[in-house]
Amino acid sequence: MSEPVVSTDEVAAEAQIKAQELRAFLSKSRDILSADQLVSLVAPRAHFEVDFPKLHCYFFTVDGVLMGRKVVGALFAGEPMLIHAPNFLQAQELANQGLRSTVDLLHKEYETRGLRGADLSPVEQGLAKEVAGGRGREGDQLRKLPKMKAIMEHVIGGLPWRW
């Protein structure tokens, strides 16, 4: 006996309902990461939460180390990652790729924020720098502290020690 044919729209709708239920449950007990916190995570990776095999849906959250504190099962912007894949291994790979891509996009956004500010008024430019915090400052701060840059490349980046 074969399984009844289910349309992709029905599967997507049911997956979204499951995602909303999971988000409501997890948001009560898990950390919620902002974009700055996600970018600051050391060794971010996808953390498996639950799957729905009939829907081929897998839900992931974020693990890593934030300011020396281990973070397990955090939600980025209050949402779990919903991955559609034929099996768990492919879902986990897609979740990790998506997490890396998100972090890369956030880095690009921070790096180009100053370039996009050229069309703002002087008041808006000042506000943009205040909102951006340390990232809004002009110039490379690590260039002024070469030893600190070498330490960060060694400890955080995993590169061989060079000074």
ABEGO torsion letter per residue (X at the ends): XBBBBBBAAAAAAAAAAAAAAAAAAAAAABBBBBAAAAAABBGBBBBBABBBAAAGBBBBBBBEBBGGBBBBGBBBGGBBBBBBBABAAAAAAAAAAAAAAAAAAAAAAAAAAAAAAAABBAAAAAAAAAAAEAAABBEBAAAABAAAAAAAAAAAAGBBBBX
